[in-house]
Amino acid sequence: MPKKQTKSTNPDIYRFIDFFVKTGEKILGKKPSVVRGKDGKLVSYALRRISVGKLETLAVWFLARKKKLQPCIGTMLSTRVLEELTREMNKSAFWKEIDQLMDVYYPRTALSPDISLPATRMWQPFTHADITSMKEDVARIMRKSY
């Protein structure tokens, strides 16, 4: 008898978690820990506010710049890390730094002659409003569930 699926699953959640683990291995040289259930919920809440591409850009920044912190999705989406990110975004060199990080870990490739799109996707910038709304939404949901 087949299992009943009680909840609909969002493929973007799995895509981001796979990206986070692969990027963590690439940047840190070790596999970040993923807490089954909790991290999926956190990613789901974050994806309500920002796109997967923006969340991936945030993950690269977090894993490259916050090496002393535990490499977890929960840590990345914590209020303190997101507040620090907001402060960093006010610096004039922030987006240049993001651009350099993405080029180091996910270099751009030339256009293919028969395809008009680049072989790799470009990073997506996020705004203060994106981070603030995501931070408030995740914090509110976490207060309700724990």
C-alpha positions as CSV (number, residue, x, y, z in Angstrom):
1,M,0.0,0.0,0.0
2,P,1.5,3.4,-1.0
3,K,2.3,6.0,1.7
4,K,-0.1,8.9,1.9
5,Q,1.6,12.2,1.4
6,T,0.2,14.5,4.1
7,K,2.1,17.7,3.2
8,S,3.0,19.1,-0.2
9,T,6.7,19.4,-0.7
10,N,8.4,22.4,-2.3
11,P,11.3,21.3,-4.6
12,D,12.9,24.7,-3.9
13,I,13.4,23.7,-0.3
14,Y,15.4,20.6,-1.3
15,R,17.2,22.5,-4.0
16,F,18.4,25.1,-1.4
17,I,19.4,22.5,1.2
18,D,21.4,20.7,-1.5
19,F,23.0,23.9,-2.5
20,F,23.8,24.8,1.1
21,V,25.5,21.4,1.7
22,K,27.5,21.5,-1.5
23,T,28.6,25.1,-1.0
24,G,29.5,24.4,2.6
25,E,31.8,21.5,1.4
26,K,33.3,23.8,-1.2
27,I,33.9,26.7,1.1
28,L,34.6,25.1,4.4
29,G,35.9,21.7,3.3
30,K,33.4,19.9,5.5
31,K,29.7,19.1,5.3
32,P,27.4,21.4,7.2
33,S,24.9,19.8,9.5
34,V,21.3,19.7,8.4
35,V,18.6,19.2,11.0
36,R,15.8,17.2,9.4
37,G,12.5,18.9,9.7
38,K,13.6,22.1,11.4
39,D,15.9,23.3,8.6
40,G,13.2,22.5,6.0
41,K,10.7,24.6,7.9
42,L,13.1,27.5,8.2
43,V,13.9,27.4,4.5
44,S,10.2,27.2,3.7
45,Y,9.6,30.3,5.9
46,A,12.5,32.2,4.3
47,L,11.3,31.3,0.7
48,R,8.0,33.0,1.5
49,R,9.9,36.3,1.5
50,I,12.8,35.9,-0.9
51,S,13.6,33.8,-3.9
52,V,15.9,30.7,-4.0
53,G,18.5,32.7,-5.9
54,K,18.7,35.4,-3.2
55,L,18.8,32.8,-0.5
56,E,21.7,31.1,-2.2
57,T,23.5,34.4,-2.4
58,L,22.9,34.8,1.3
59,A,24.3,31.3,2.0
60,V,27.5,32.0,0.1
61,W,28.0,35.2,2.1
62,F,27.3,33.4,5.4
63,L,29.5,30.4,4.7
64,A,32.4,32.5,3.4
65,R,32.3,35.3,6.0
66,K,31.0,33.6,9.1
67,K,33.4,30.7,9.3
68,K,33.6,30.9,13.2
69,L,29.9,30.2,13.5
70,Q,28.3,26.8,13.2
71,P,27.5,26.1,9.5
72,C,23.8,25.5,9.9
73,I,20.7,26.9,8.2
74,G,19.3,27.8,11.6
75,T,22.4,29.9,12.4
76,M,22.3,31.6,8.9
77,L,18.7,32.6,9.4
78,S,19.1,33.7,13.1
79,T,18.2,37.2,14.1
80,R,21.8,38.2,15.0
81,V,23.3,37.0,11.7
82,L,20.6,38.8,9.7
83,E,21.1,42.0,11.8
84,E,24.8,41.8,11.1
85,L,24.0,41.3,7.4
86,T,21.9,44.4,7.4
87,R,24.7,46.4,8.9
88,E,27.2,45.0,6.3
89,M,24.8,45.9,3.5
90,N,25.2,49.6,4.5
91,K,28.9,49.4,3.7
92,S,29.9,50.7,0.2
93,A,32.0,47.7,-0.7
94,F,29.4,45.1,0.3
95,W,28.0,44.2,-3.2
96,K,31.5,44.2,-4.7
97,E,32.5,41.7,-2.0
98,I,29.4,39.6,-2.8
99,D,30.3,39.7,-6.5
100,Q,33.9,38.6,-5.7
101,L,32.7,35.7,-3.4
102,M,30.3,34.5,-6.1
103,D,33.1,34.7,-8.7
104,V,35.5,32.7,-6.5
105,Y,33.0,29.9,-5.6
106,Y,30.8,30.0,-8.7
107,P,32.7,31.5,-11.6
108,R,30.8,32.8,-14.6
109,T,31.3,31.0,-17.8
110,A,31.2,32.2,-21.4
111,L,28.1,32.0,-23.4
112,S,27.6,28.8,-25.3
113,P,27.5,29.3,-29.1
114,D,24.1,27.6,-29.6
115,I,22.4,28.8,-26.4
116,S,21.7,32.4,-25.7
117,L,21.8,32.0,-21.9
118,P,24.9,31.7,-19.7
119,A,25.8,28.2,-18.6
120,T,25.7,29.2,-14.9
121,R,23.1,31.4,-13.3
122,M,24.1,34.8,-11.9
123,W,23.7,35.7,-8.3
124,Q,20.7,37.6,-7.2
125,P,21.0,40.7,-5.0
126,F,18.7,41.0,-2.0
127,T,17.4,44.2,-0.4
128,H,17.1,45.5,3.1
129,A,13.3,45.0,2.8
130,D,13.9,41.3,1.8
131,I,16.1,40.7,4.8
132,T,13.9,42.6,7.3
133,S,10.7,40.9,6.2
134,M,12.4,37.4,6.2
135,K,13.9,38.0,9.6
136,E,10.6,39.1,11.1
137,D,8.7,36.3,9.5
138,V,11.1,33.6,10.6
139,A,11.4,35.0,14.2
140,R,7.6,35.2,14.5
141,I,7.0,31.7,13.2
142,M,9.8,30.3,15.5
143,R,8.3,32.0,18.5
144,K,4.9,30.3,17.8
145,S,6.3,26.8,17.2
146,Y,8.8,26.6,20.1
